[in-house]
Amino acid sequence: MPKAEILDPQGQAIVGALGRLGFAGVADVRQGKRFELEVDDTVDDAALERIAEELLTNTVIENFAVHRVAD
């Protein structure tokens, strides 16, 4: 996700469109990206954090979160 201090024009456009479509009560939208990795049991959470931080995220302008989901 873009950091809070980074302008998100796509999110702002979505907020405007929601209002025009009659959806009230949405004050802000932040648009981001999502990666899904299928890994085996040898890949631990620390490795997933490193992959996200070193390869998948531009940490200058983006925040990230890693979530492991069981089948």
ROVOVO-364844 format. One record per residue: residue in one letter; x negated, z negated, y negated of N, C-alpha, C in turn. Coordinates in nm, 3 decimals. Last residue first. Example, Ala and Ser with C-alpha at 12.3 -4.5 7.8 and 13.67 -1.06 7.14 Angstrom:
ROVOVO-364844
<tortor type="s" n_xx="-1.285" n_zz="-0.708" n_yy="0.225" ca_xx="-1.367" ca_zz="-0.714" ca_yy="0.106" c_xx="-1.290" c_zz="-0.787" c_yy="-0.003"/>
<tortor type="a" n_xx="-1.319" n_zz="-0.780" n_yy="0.569" ca_xx="-1.230" ca_zz="-0.780" ca_yy="0.450" c_xx="-1.320" c_zz="-0.780" c_yy="0.330"/>
END
This chain:
ROVOVO-364844
<tortor type="d" n_xx="0.434" n_zz="-0.374" n_yy="2.372" ca_xx="0.530" ca_zz="-0.275" ca_yy="2.426" c_xx="0.660" c_zz="-0.340" c_yy="2.464"/>
<tortor type="a" n_xx="0.361" n_zz="-0.554" n_yy="2.069" ca_xx="0.357" ca_zz="-0.540" ca_yy="2.216" c_xx="0.461" c_zz="-0.437" c_yy="2.260"/>
<tortor type="v" n_xx="0.181" n_zz="-0.490" n_yy="1.783" ca_xx="0.315" ca_zz="-0.488" ca_yy="1.842" c_xx="0.301" c_zz="-0.467" c_yy="1.991"/>
<tortor type="r" n_xx="-0.002" n_zz="-0.626" n_yy="1.525" ca_xx="-0.007" ca_zz="-0.584" ca_yy="1.664" c_xx="0.133" c_zz="-0.596" c_yy="1.721"/>
<tortor type="h" n_xx="-0.078" n_zz="-0.529" n_yy="1.202" ca_xx="0.022" ca_zz="-0.593" ca_yy="1.287" c_xx="0.009" c_zz="-0.538" c_yy="1.427"/>
<tortor type="v" n_xx="-0.255" n_zz="-0.562" n_yy="0.907" ca_xx="-0.262" ca_zz="-0.518" ca_yy="1.046" c_xx="-0.162" c_zz="-0.599" c_yy="1.127"/>
<tortor type="a" n_xx="-0.244" n_zz="-0.437" n_yy="0.578" ca_xx="-0.206" ca_zz="-0.543" ca_yy="0.672" c_xx="-0.211" c_zz="-0.483" c_yy="0.811"/>
<tortor type="f" n_xx="-0.404" n_zz="-0.370" n_yy="0.263" ca_xx="-0.361" ca_zz="-0.335" ca_yy="0.397" c_xx="-0.322" c_zz="-0.459" c_yy="0.475"/>
<tortor type="n" n_xx="-0.413" n_zz="-0.222" n_yy="-0.064" ca_xx="-0.414" ca_zz="-0.338" ca_yy="0.023" c_xx="-0.371" c_zz="-0.293" c_yy="0.161"/>
<tortor type="e" n_xx="-0.603" n_zz="0.007" n_yy="-0.265" ca_xx="-0.500" ca_zz="-0.022" ca_yy="-0.166" c_xx="-0.523" c_zz="-0.157" c_yy="-0.100"/>
<tortor type="i" n_xx="-0.817" n_zz="0.065" n_yy="-0.432" ca_xx="-0.682" ca_zz="0.079" ca_yy="-0.488" c_xx="-0.570" c_zz="0.040" c_yy="-0.391"/>
<tortor type="v" n_xx="-1.042" n_zz="-0.005" n_yy="-0.286" ca_xx="-1.049" ca_zz="-0.013" ca_yy="-0.432" c_xx="-0.908" c_zz="-0.014" c_yy="-0.491"/>
<tortor type="t" n_xx="-1.003" n_zz="0.051" n_yy="-0.020" ca_xx="-0.984" ca_zz="-0.087" ca_yy="-0.064" c_xx="-0.999" c_zz="-0.106" c_yy="-0.215"/>
<tortor type="n" n_xx="-0.850" n_zz="0.277" n_yy="0.137" ca_xx="-0.935" ca_zz="0.281" ca_yy="0.018" c_xx="-0.916" c_zz="0.145" c_yy="-0.049"/>
<tortor type="t" n_xx="-0.839" n_zz="0.260" n_yy="0.490" ca_xx="-0.792" ca_zz="0.212" ca_yy="0.361" c_xx="-0.896" c_zz="0.236" c_yy="0.253"/>
<tortor type="l" n_xx="-0.954" n_zz="0.339" n_yy="0.731" ca_xx="-0.819" ca_zz="0.384" ca_yy="0.699" c_xx="-0.772" c_zz="0.351" c_yy="0.558"/>
<tortor type="l" n_xx="-1.223" n_zz="0.236" n_yy="0.749" ca_xx="-1.191" ca_zz="0.377" ca_yy="0.771" c_xx="-1.056" c_zz="0.420" c_yy="0.713"/>
<tortor type="e" n_xx="-1.258" n_zz="-0.034" n_yy="0.692" ca_xx="-1.371" ca_zz="0.057" ca_yy="0.677" c_xx="-1.335" c_zz="0.204" c_yy="0.686"/>
<tortor type="e" n_xx="-1.006" n_zz="-0.162" n_yy="0.733" ca_xx="-1.081" ca_zz="-0.181" ca_yy="0.608" c_xx="-1.188" c_zz="-0.074" c_yy="0.586"/>
<tortor type="a" n_xx="-0.924" n_zz="-0.077" n_yy="0.991" ca_xx="-0.838" ca_zz="-0.060" ca_yy="0.873" c_xx="-0.918" c_zz="-0.064" c_yy="0.744"/>
<tortor type="i" n_xx="-1.145" n_zz="-0.155" n_yy="1.145" ca_xx="-1.102" ca_zz="-0.014" ca_yy="1.142" c_xx="-1.019" c_zz="0.012" c_yy="1.017"/>
<tortor type="r" n_xx="-1.141" n_zz="-0.433" n_yy="1.101" ca_xx="-1.256" ca_zz="-0.353" ca_yy="1.057" c_xx="-1.219" c_zz="-0.205" c_yy="1.047"/>
<tortor type="e" n_xx="-0.896" n_zz="-0.499" n_yy="1.223" ca_xx="-0.916" ca_zz="-0.527" ca_yy="1.080" c_xx="-1.031" c_zz="-0.442" c_yy="1.026"/>
<tortor type="l" n_xx="-0.957" n_zz="-0.428" n_yy="1.488" ca_xx="-0.851" ca_zz="-0.358" ca_yy="1.416" c_xx="-0.863" c_zz="-0.378" c_yy="1.266"/>
<tortor type="a" n_xx="-1.154" n_zz="-0.619" n_yy="1.543" ca_xx="-1.189" ca_zz="-0.477" ca_yy="1.543" c_xx="-1.083" c_zz="-0.395" c_yy="1.469"/>
<tortor type="a" n_xx="-0.997" n_zz="-0.850" n_yy="1.532" ca_xx="-1.109" ca_zz="-0.834" ca_yy="1.439" c_xx="-1.151" c_zz="-0.687" c_yy="1.431"/>
<tortor type="d" n_xx="-0.823" n_zz="-0.816" n_yy="1.749" ca_xx="-0.771" ca_zz="-0.812" ca_yy="1.613" c_xx="-0.881" c_zz="-0.792" c_yy="1.510"/>
<tortor type="d" n_xx="-0.987" n_zz="-0.600" n_yy="1.998" ca_xx="-0.930" ca_zz="-0.726" ca_yy="1.948" c_xx="-0.886" c_zz="-0.711" c_yy="1.801"/>
<tortor type="v" n_xx="-0.963" n_zz="-0.393" n_yy="2.259" ca_xx="-0.972" ca_zz="-0.387" ca_yy="2.113" c_xx="-0.905" c_zz="-0.512" c_yy="2.057"/>
<tortor type="t" n_xx="-0.904" n_zz="-0.417" n_yy="2.523" ca_xx="-1.041" ca_zz="-0.447" ca_yy="2.484" c_xx="-1.060" c_zz="-0.446" c_yy="2.333"/>
<tortor type="d" n_xx="-0.646" n_zz="-0.332" n_yy="2.574" ca_xx="-0.669" ca_zz="-0.476" ca_yy="2.558" c_xx="-0.812" c_zz="-0.512" c_yy="2.517"/>
<tortor type="d" n_xx="-0.619" n_zz="-0.024" n_yy="2.381" ca_xx="-0.611" ca_zz="-0.104" ca_yy="2.503" c_xx="-0.649" c_zz="-0.249" c_yy="2.474"/>
<tortor type="v" n_xx="-0.400" n_zz="0.119" n_yy="2.129" ca_xx="-0.529" ca_zz="0.068" ca_yy="2.177" c_xx="-0.509" c_zz="-0.009" c_yy="2.307"/>
<tortor type="e" n_xx="-0.275" n_zz="0.333" n_yy="1.907" ca_xx="-0.250" ca_zz="0.286" ca_yy="2.042" c_xx="-0.385" c_zz="0.247" c_yy="2.101"/>
<tortor type="l" n_xx="-0.192" n_zz="0.290" n_yy="1.574" ca_xx="-0.300" ca_zz="0.311" ca_yy="1.669" c_xx="-0.257" c_zz="0.257" c_yy="1.803"/>
<tortor type="e" n_xx="-0.039" n_zz="0.419" n_yy="1.299" ca_xx="-0.012" ca_zz="0.356" ca_yy="1.427" c_xx="-0.125" c_zz="0.392" c_yy="1.522"/>
<tortor type="f" n_xx="-0.030" n_zz="0.370" n_yy="0.952" ca_xx="-0.101" ca_zz="0.427" ca_yy="1.066" c_xx="-0.058" c_zz="0.350" c_yy="1.190"/>
<tortor type="r" n_xx="0.134" n_zz="0.446" n_yy="0.652" ca_xx="0.129" ca_zz="0.365" ca_yy="0.773" c_xx="0.055" c_zz="0.442" c_yy="0.881"/>
<tortor type="k" n_xx="0.146" n_zz="0.410" n_yy="0.297" ca_xx="0.127" ca_zz="0.488" ca_yy="0.418" c_xx="0.114" c_zz="0.394" c_yy="0.536"/>
<tortor type="g" n_xx="0.388" n_zz="0.353" n_yy="0.031" ca_xx="0.257" ca_zz="0.345" ca_yy="0.093" c_xx="0.246" c_zz="0.436" c_yy="0.214"/>
<tortor type="q" n_xx="0.551" n_zz="0.269" n_yy="-0.266" ca_xx="0.540" ca_zz="0.364" ca_yy="-0.157" c_xx="0.399" c_zz="0.356" c_yy="-0.101"/>
<tortor type="r" n_xx="0.753" n_zz="0.025" n_yy="-0.388" ca_xx="0.613" ca_zz="0.062" ca_yy="-0.373" c_xx="0.604" c_zz="0.151" c_yy="-0.249"/>
<tortor type="v" n_xx="1.010" n_zz="-0.032" n_yy="-0.615" ca_xx="0.973" ca_zz="0.029" ca_yy="-0.487" c_xx="0.825" c_zz="0.059" c_yy="-0.493"/>
<tortor type="d" n_xx="1.232" n_zz="-0.262" n_yy="-0.776" ca_xx="1.101" ca_zz="-0.197" ca_yy="-0.764" c_xx="1.085" c_zz="-0.140" c_yy="-0.625"/>
<tortor type="a" n_xx="1.498" n_zz="-0.344" n_yy="-0.780" ca_xx="1.419" ca_zz="-0.355" ca_yy="-0.902" c_xx="1.288" c_zz="-0.277" c_yy="-0.895"/>
<tortor type="v" n_xx="1.808" n_zz="-0.275" n_yy="-0.679" ca_xx="1.670" ca_zz="-0.249" ca_yy="-0.637" c_xx="1.584" c_zz="-0.244" c_yy="-0.763"/>
<tortor type="g" n_xx="2.070" n_zz="-0.304" n_yy="-0.773" ca_xx="1.999" ca_zz="-0.422" ca_yy="-0.726" c_xx="1.858" c_zz="-0.398" c_yy="-0.677"/>
<tortor type="a" n_xx="2.264" n_zz="-0.021" n_yy="-0.652" ca_xx="2.227" ca_zz="-0.120" ca_yy="-0.752" c_xx="2.143" c_zz="-0.230" c_yy="-0.688"/>
<tortor type="f" n_xx="2.297" n_zz="0.305" n_yy="-0.599" ca_xx="2.244" ca_zz="0.187" ca_yy="-0.529" c_xx="2.193" c_zz="0.089" c_yy="-0.634"/>
<tortor type="g" n_xx="2.375" n_zz="0.543" n_yy="-0.715" ca_xx="2.470" ca_zz="0.433" ca_yy="-0.711" c_xx="2.424" c_zz="0.311" c_yy="-0.634"/>
<tortor type="l" n_xx="2.196" n_zz="0.740" n_yy="-0.760" ca_xx="2.282" ca_zz="0.756" ca_yy="-0.642" c_xx="2.379" c_zz="0.639" c_yy="-0.624"/>
<tortor type="r" n_xx="2.055" n_zz="0.643" n_yy="-0.976" ca_xx="2.142" ca_zz="0.760" ca_yy="-0.997" c_xx="2.236" c_zz="0.782" c_yy="-0.880"/>
<tortor type="g" n_xx="1.911" n_zz="0.439" n_yy="-0.844" ca_xx="2.009" ca_zz="0.407" ca_yy="-0.948" c_xx="2.107" c_zz="0.521" c_yy="-0.971"/>
<tortor type="l" n_xx="1.748" n_zz="0.596" n_yy="-0.675" ca_xx="1.843" ca_zz="0.500" ca_yy="-0.618" c_xx="1.951" c_zz="0.463" c_yy="-0.719"/>
<tortor type="a" n_xx="1.594" n_zz="0.734" n_yy="-0.862" ca_xx="1.689" ca_zz="0.807" ca_yy="-0.779" c_xx="1.792" c_zz="0.713" c_yy="-0.717"/>
<tortor type="g" n_xx="1.436" n_zz="0.523" n_yy="-0.967" ca_xx="1.526" ca_zz="0.599" ca_yy="-1.052" c_xx="1.633" c_zz="0.672" c_yy="-0.973"/>
<tortor type="v" n_xx="1.296" n_zz="0.448" n_yy="-0.735" ca_xx="1.382" ca_zz="0.351" ca_yy="-0.804" c_xx="1.483" c_zz="0.423" c_yy="-0.892"/>
<tortor type="i" n_xx="1.156" n_zz="0.688" n_yy="-0.689" ca_xx="1.255" ca_zz="0.643" ca_yy="-0.591" c_xx="1.350" c_zz="0.542" c_yy="-0.654"/>
<tortor type="a" n_xx="0.985" n_zz="0.692" n_yy="-0.908" ca_xx="1.082" ca_zz="0.800" ca_yy="-0.892" c_xx="1.192" c_zz="0.760" c_yy="-0.794"/>
<tortor type="q" n_xx="0.829" n_zz="0.468" n_yy="-0.849" ca_xx="0.913" ca_zz="0.468" ca_yy="-0.968" c_xx="1.020" c_zz="0.576" c_yy="-0.961"/>
<tortor type="g" n_xx="0.697" n_zz="0.561" n_yy="-0.619" ca_xx="0.786" ca_zz="0.445" ca_yy="-0.611" c_xx="0.880" c_zz="0.439" c_yy="-0.730"/>
<tortor type="q" n_xx="0.548" n_zz="0.766" n_yy="-0.736" ca_xx="0.648" ca_zz="0.799" ca_yy="-0.634" c_xx="0.747" c_zz="0.684" c_yy="-0.617"/>
<tortor type="p" n_xx="0.377" n_zz="0.629" n_yy="-0.913" ca_xx="0.480" ca_zz="0.718" ca_yy="-0.965" c_xx="0.586" c_zz="0.756" c_yy="-0.862"/>
<tortor type="d" n_xx="0.239" n_zz="0.348" n_yy="-0.940" ca_xx="0.298" ca_zz="0.413" ca_yy="-0.823" c_xx="0.411" c_zz="0.506" c_yy="-0.869"/>
<tortor type="l" n_xx="-0.062" n_zz="0.216" n_yy="-1.066" ca_xx="0.062" ca_zz="0.286" ca_yy="-1.094" c_xx="0.110" c_zz="0.358" c_yy="-0.968"/>
<tortor type="i" n_xx="-0.195" n_zz="-0.087" n_yy="-0.958" ca_xx="-0.207" ca_zz="0.058" ca_yy="-0.951" c_xx="-0.070" c_zz="0.122" c_yy="-0.973"/>
<tortor type="e" n_xx="-0.154" n_zz="-0.356" n_yy="-0.934" ca_xx="-0.196" ca_zz="-0.306" ca_yy="-1.065" c_xx="-0.212" c_zz="-0.154" c_yy="-1.070"/>
<tortor type="a" n_xx="-0.093" n_zz="-0.395" n_yy="-0.665" ca_xx="0.012" ca_zz="-0.415" ca_yy="-0.765" c_xx="-0.026" c_zz="-0.355" c_yy="-0.901"/>
<tortor type="k" n_xx="-0.231" n_zz="-0.131" n_yy="-0.459" ca_xx="-0.236" ca_zz="-0.264" ca_yy="-0.518" c_xx="-0.136" c_zz="-0.273" c_yy="-0.632"/>
<tortor type="p" n_xx="-0.042" n_zz="0.066" n_yy="-0.229" ca_xx="-0.117" ca_zz="0.056" ca_yy="-0.354" c_xx="-0.119" c_zz="-0.089" c_yy="-0.403"/>
<tortor type="m" n_xx="-0.084" n_zz="0.000" n_yy="0.118" ca_xx="0.000" ca_zz="0.000" ca_yy="0.000" c_xx="-0.088" c_zz="0.000" c_yy="-0.124"/>
END
